[in-house]
Amino acid sequence: MKKNVGPADRYIRTLIGVSFLLQIFVLKPGAIGTILFLALGLAVLYSAYSGYCWAYDLLKVSTCKESCAAEVDTE
C-alpha cells in the first residue's frame, strides 16, 4: 500500500485519535456516541499507523516526502 501521510501528519493524527477515544470517558456519551467516538478514534489511529489516508488519495494530496516513498519501495 502506498503511503501518503507524512511523519508530522501521523503525529497529529495520533493525537486526534487518542483524543476521540478519551472523549468516551470524559463526556460519557450514550451508546450511539460511544460507538461514534470509538469508530472515529480507531479510524484516525489506523490511518496514522498505516501511513495511508483514503481521503488524501481521492484528493491527490500527499504529505509524505521522498523519504516516505523510499520506505514503500523497499518493502
C-alpha positions as CSV (number, residue, x, y, z in Angstrom):
1,M,0.0,0.0,0.0
2,K,1.4,3.4,-0.9
3,K,1.9,5.9,1.9
4,N,0.6,9.5,1.6
5,V,0.7,10.6,5.2
6,G,4.0,12.2,6.4
7,P,5.5,12.0,9.9
8,A,4.2,15.3,11.2
9,D,0.7,14.4,9.9
10,R,0.9,10.9,11.5
11,Y,1.8,12.5,14.9
12,I,-1.2,14.9,14.7
13,R,-3.5,12.0,13.6
14,T,-2.3,10.0,16.6
15,L,-3.1,12.9,19.0
16,I,-6.6,13.4,17.4
17,G,-7.3,9.6,17.5
18,V,-6.4,9.4,21.2
19,S,-8.5,12.5,21.9
20,F,-11.5,10.9,20.3
21,L,-11.1,7.8,22.4
22,L,-10.6,9.9,25.6
23,Q,-13.9,11.7,24.9
24,I,-15.7,8.5,25.6
25,F,-14.5,8.7,29.2
26,V,-14.7,12.4,29.6
27,L,-18.1,13.1,28.1
28,K,-19.8,9.8,29.0
29,P,-22.0,9.8,25.9
30,G,-24.7,7.3,25.3
31,A,-24.4,4.1,23.3
32,I,-24.5,5.8,19.9
33,G,-22.0,8.5,21.0
34,T,-19.6,5.8,22.3
35,I,-19.8,3.9,19.0
36,L,-19.2,7.1,17.0
37,F,-16.2,8.2,19.1
38,L,-14.8,4.7,19.0
39,A,-15.1,4.4,15.2
40,L,-13.7,7.9,14.6
41,G,-10.8,7.3,17.0
42,L,-9.9,3.9,15.6
43,A,-10.1,5.1,12.0
44,V,-7.8,8.1,12.6
45,L,-5.4,5.9,14.6
46,Y,-5.3,3.3,11.8
47,S,-4.5,6.0,9.2
48,A,-1.7,7.2,11.4
49,Y,-0.4,3.7,11.9
50,S,-0.6,2.6,8.2
51,G,0.5,6.0,6.8
52,Y,-2.3,5.9,4.2
53,C,-5.4,8.1,4.1
54,W,-8.1,7.3,1.6
55,A,-9.3,11.0,1.5
56,Y,-5.8,12.1,0.6
57,D,-5.8,9.6,-2.2
58,L,-9.1,10.8,-3.6
59,L,-7.9,14.4,-3.4
60,K,-4.4,13.5,-4.8
61,V,-2.7,15.0,-1.7
62,S,0.4,13.7,-0.1
63,T,2.2,15.0,3.0
64,C,4.8,12.3,2.5
65,K,8.2,13.4,1.3
66,E,10.7,11.4,-0.7
67,S,11.9,9.5,2.4
68,C,8.4,8.0,2.9
69,A,8.3,7.0,-0.8
70,A,11.7,5.3,-0.4
71,E,10.4,3.3,2.6
72,V,7.5,2.0,0.5
73,D,9.8,0.9,-2.4
74,T,12.0,-1.2,-0.1
75,E,9.0,-3.1,1.4
